[in-house]
């Protein structure tokens, strides 16, 4: 069965600094028309950075849409056309003061594919050295170190609700486990 939907018309309802909202008319595989609401976003990056003591670097920051302080891995949004890896290296140092000697690609994550085109690129980092934080003027956060095994447990116990953090922690742990098993 053909699954592709053909875009017939796009109408922008809002164009902002972080996202755009458009309403599309599309043709379904059976020939019928439908309406699709789409949030356009440049995407983001998340880094699972592991210390020599086997601890991941986390940040706690207030997330306005939820009205609460959220525990998550260092992350940031991409500028239009920006290389995700370069952005990840930048965000890690800006938020935590850490620079890594080794990075691994953990793939990508679609946070809400039903209505949002955002793609979050996931990376792991090891061989950390520390410089200093360089937070944006509107950025306030606290850095925490949590043992990798404890972070996995926290994800599995629903203590970390952030999806990108869940994915990166579990993928990083599994990749680390596979590498150890291969040796």
N, C-alpha and C positions, 0 to 999 in steps of 0.2 A: 504494500500500500504506500502510495506517495504521501509524505508528511509535510512537505514544504508549503509555506504560505506566501503568496505573492503580494507585495506591497503595491497598493493602487494609488494611495494619496497620503501625504503627511501634512499635518497642520501643527505648528508650534504654538503652544498655549503660554509657555513661560520659558525665558532664557535667562539663566542666572550665572553667578560666579562659579558655583560648584556643580550645578546640574541644569538640565533642560527637560521640559515636559512637553511631549507631543502626543497627539491623538492621530492614529493611522486608520485608514480603511484598508483591509486586506481581503484577499480571496483565499478561501479555504480549499483544501484538496478536492472537495466535492463540488466546487464552483460557487458556493454561497459566499456572500460578503459578511465580514464581521468588523467590529471596532476593536482596536488594540491601543491601550494607553501605555506609553513607554517613557521611562525615566532614562535620560542619557547622562552618563557619568564617565569621566576620563579614566576611572579605575584607580587602583591603589596597590600598595605593597605592604607585606608583613614579614618581619624577620624573627625567626626563632634563634636567638643568640645564646650559645652555651659557654659558660665559663670553664676554666680548668678544674673547678670544683664540682662540675656536673650540675650546675644551676642555670636555669634560664633567666634571662633578664625580662622583667615585666614592667609595665607602667600602670599606674592607677590614675585615671582622669575622669572628670565630670563629663558625661555625655548628655547633652541637652535634650535630644529627642526622648530619652528614657527618664530624665530627671534624676539620675543617680550616678555615683562614681562606679566606673567599670574597670575591672582588671583585664588587661589585654597585653599582647606582645607589642613591641614597638611597631608602628605602622604610619602610613601617610598616604595622601592622595597624590596622583600623578598629574603633572601639568600636561596639557595637550601635546601629544607626540613625544613625551619624555620616555627615555629608556627605563623600564621597571627596575633593572638591576642597579643602575646608577642612583635611582631614587631610593632604593632600599639601603644602599650604603650610606647615603646622606641622612635618611631618617634615623637609622640606628645610632649614628654619632650625634645628631642633633638632640634626640630624645634621651639617650643614655650615656653619651660620652664614650661609647665603645666603638672600636675599629677592629675588624676581623682580618685574619690572614688567609682564611679559607671560607668560601661560600659554596653552598650547594643549592641547586634549583629543586624546590619541592612541588613545582607545578603551579596550577592556577585554580582559583576558586570562584564560582558564580554565586554570590550571596542570595539573590532573589531573581532567578531567571524568568519568572512569570511576568514581570513588568519592568525589570531594570536591566540595562545593558552593562552594568559595572562588572569588571573583571579584576580580581585581586590576585596579584602574583605573590607566591609564597617562597621564602628562602630560609635556609638554615645557615648559621655562621658559627665558626669555631676559631680558636687561636686569638682570643680577644686581648686587646690592650686598651687602656683607657686614657682619653684626653680630657675633655670637659663637655658638658651639655651646651647646646646652643639653641635654646627653645625660641620659637616664634613669639612675637609680642603678645599674641592672644592665646598662648599655650601654657597651661599650668598642669604639672603632673609630678608624681612621685615614682621613683624607680625602686623596684623590689627584685630580689633574687629568690627564686624558688627552685628547689631540687627538681630535676626533670621527672623523676619517678613520682614526686608529690604533685607536680603539674598534671601529669597523666591521670592520676587519681582524682584530682579536682575536676578535670574535664568529665571523667566518667561518673562523678557524683553530682554533676550539674551545678558545680560551684563557679564555673566560668561560662557564662551564657554567650559570650562573643563568638560567633561562628568562625571567623577567620582565625582566631586564636585556637579554637578547638581543632580545626583542620591542621594547622601548622604544628601544633604540639604533637598530635597523634602521628602525623606523617613523619615528623622529625624523629620521634621515638622509634617508629617502625624501621625507618631507614638506618638509624644507628644500630638497631638490633640486627638487621640483615647484614650490615657491614661487619659486625662483631662475629656473627655466625659464619661468615665466609672466610674468616681468618683462621 
